[in-house]
Structure formats: structure tokens, C-alpha cells
Amino acid sequence: MKTPVYRALGAVSVVLGVVGAFLPLLPTTPFLILAAWFFARSHPEWEEKLLAHPSAGPAIRAWRDHGAIPRVAKQAAAVLLAISAVGGWFALPDVWRYVPAGIGVCVVLWMWSRPSV
């Protein structure tokens, strides 16, 4: 019963990752890491295809083997989170103004606590 569900969730994760390559608000790599996890439990051949991908494969392996995030990805994420926090400051009502900055600080602190590759 788990195998078809894991395959479907892996396929959905790949689709979301591909969409995320074109939409700036949707992250690509976390969805592909999730897809690799699902495929490892349901379809090893598809997992190998993800791991062999020239651009996504190294990031997936780095996360899987060491819990590591590439330094350039950390830098890009920090800049984009800062932009979101500034945009939220100007676009949101007073009550919600601090939420994007608070979430961004938490994410950046967690992200920079992870090893770099």
C-alpha cells in the first residue's frame, strides 16, 4: 500500500520542484530532496535518476550524506528572505509587519547552522 502512495508523492514533489525552478516563491531543491526520499522507498530507479542529475544530484547527495547546504544556496536564500522581509514591512498591515522578518531570521539561523559544501 505504501509503494503507490510514495511513488505518487515523489512524482508530485518532482512536479513542484520543476515548477519551483520557474517561480521564485517555490523552492526547487527541498522538493527534489523530498522526492528522492519518497523514491528511495518506492522506486529506486527514479531515485537514481534524481541523484544522477547534473545540477540537482549533488545538492540532494550533500543533504542526504551530511545534512549540508551549498554556501551559494545559503547566500541566495538569505538575500531573498531579506527582500521578502523588507517587502512585508511596506506591504503588510502593522500587526503582520514583523512576521516575514521573524520567519526569515529563524530560517536563516537554522540554514547557517547546517554544514556547507
PyMOL commands that set and color helices and strands:
alter all, ss='L'
color gray80, all
select helices_A, chain A and resi 2-20+29-42+44-52+57-66+71-91+94-96+99-113
alter helices_A, ss='H'
color red, helices_A
deselect
rebuild
show_as cartoon
